[in-house]
Amino acid sequence: MDSERSDAPAPFLALKILVAGGFGVGKTTFVGAVSEIRPLSTEEPLTEAGRMDDSLDGVAGKRTTTVALDFGRITLGDDLALYLFGTPGQDRFWFLWDELAKGALGAVVLADTRRLRDCFPAVDYFERRGLPFVVAVNCFDGARDYSAEEVATALDLDEGTPVVLCDARQLGSGKEVLITLVELAGAAATAAQA
């Protein structure tokens, strides 16, 4: 019996990952550093109208903000890609999060130890929805160093939620964060099937 050769393309799988956290924590920078394509960014200049809502404490040099989302892509072979969606950090844009979270494999919550309280809403959001997430501490120049264990304790994270130290500007560092997340999500999916 002759085997039939199919010229049909192999199935392609795209996995959706959110990059979340507080205002000015480095979400746009993270997506831009790891994306293989020029990222789509909705960065706009900060305005006087937002001055009441956007505290620049700890990020005095910040001049722009994400008003919708950031998007990047990482292709892993011929049949798999990671689609990265960076969320806006301000409360007034949270209505976008539910739509962005639909179908997501998991999330990266970026944290800045100078303003750790700013990532509590993102941590709470993903814990309530049962979406696997890792906390990636963006190690800013001049910020005091804390261990992953100290950050996990300060955030009162559920046991098993990984905390990794990273530099959102560096491709290799971002890849390590994403590998940690994909491994976590894979373990969660396996446990759910058991």
Secondary structure as GFF3:
##gff-version 3
##sequence-region A 1 194
A	DSSP	beta_strand	13	21	.	.	.	ID=ss1
A	DSSP	alpha_helix	27	34	.	.	.	ID=ss2
A	DSSP	beta_strand	40	45	.	.	.	ID=ss3
A	DSSP	three_ten_helix	48	50	.	.	.	ID=ss4
A	DSSP	beta_strand	64	75	.	.	.	ID=ss5
A	DSSP	beta_strand	80	86	.	.	.	ID=ss6
A	DSSP	three_ten_helix	91	93	.	.	.	ID=ss7
A	DSSP	alpha_helix	95	101	.	.	.	ID=ss8
A	DSSP	beta_strand	104	111	.	.	.	ID=ss9
A	DSSP	three_ten_helix	113	119	.	.	.	ID=ss10
A	DSSP	alpha_helix	120	129	.	.	.	ID=ss11
A	DSSP	beta_strand	133	138	.	.	.	ID=ss12
A	DSSP	alpha_helix	148	155	.	.	.	ID=ss13
A	DSSP	beta_strand	163	166	.	.	.	ID=ss14
A	DSSP	alpha_helix	171	193	.	.	.	ID=ss15
###
